[in-house]
Amino acid sequence: MIDRMKTDLEWPVLLATWIVALVATLGALFVGEVLHQAPCYLCWHQRAFMFPLAITLGIASWRADTGVAVYGLPLAVMGWLIAAMHLLLYWELIPRAIEPCGSGPSCTSSNMAIFGSVPLPLLSLLAFTLIAAGLIVLIRGRTTT
């Protein structure tokens, strides 16, 4: 019965990871295209890891393919690392001399927040964390069955 429960929970976890990736992708597009806020250098890199996750996790959810976790997890981890660095720069825990932004929007400007106080890098880090956690659950489920 427990083994059946594990397989019954795999698809909802996979679907949840896709929904997180889809919401993050649509949110990034909304901020850029509707609010006309140009993404900074680090935001572009985070998008480079989030957008493929939205596509691959969507296809995997449709096909109920939990094997996506093996190749989705590296994307989520790399995106998480970039988002973590971005958040540390935003909170000024990393010296500005290390800031990778050149010409264009600043990675630490006040417009990197929504609702006046929620930093976009924090939302990105949260999304990558949820996706990575879900994919780890799927990988562990595959190795224990």
URJO-V631690 format. One record per pair of residues at least 4 apart in sequence whose C-alpha atoms are under 6 Angstrom apart, sorted by sequence separation. I is the first residue (numbers start at 1). J is the second residue. D is the distance in whole Angstrom. If there is no record, write none. Layout:
I&J&D  I&J&D
This chain:
18&22&6  23&27&6  26&30&6  29&33&6  30&34&5  31&35&5  32&36&5  39&43&5  47&51&6  53&57&6  54&58&6  57&61&6  60&64&6  68&72&6  69&73&6  76&80&6  80&84&6  89&93&6  113&117&6  114&118&5  128&132&6  32&37&5  60&65&5  88&93&5  89&94&5  113&118&5  31&37&6  32&38&6  88&94&6  113&119&4  112&119&6  113&120&5  112&120&6  90&108&5  25&51&6  49&75&6  49&79&5  22&54&5  21&54&5  46&79&5  87&121&5  86&121&6  18&54&6  83&121&6  18&57&5  18&58&6  83&125&5  80&125&6  15&61&6  14&61&6  80&128&5  76&128&5  76&132&6  73&132&6  41&101&6  40&105&5  40&106&6  69&135&5  40&107&5  17&131&5  13&134&6
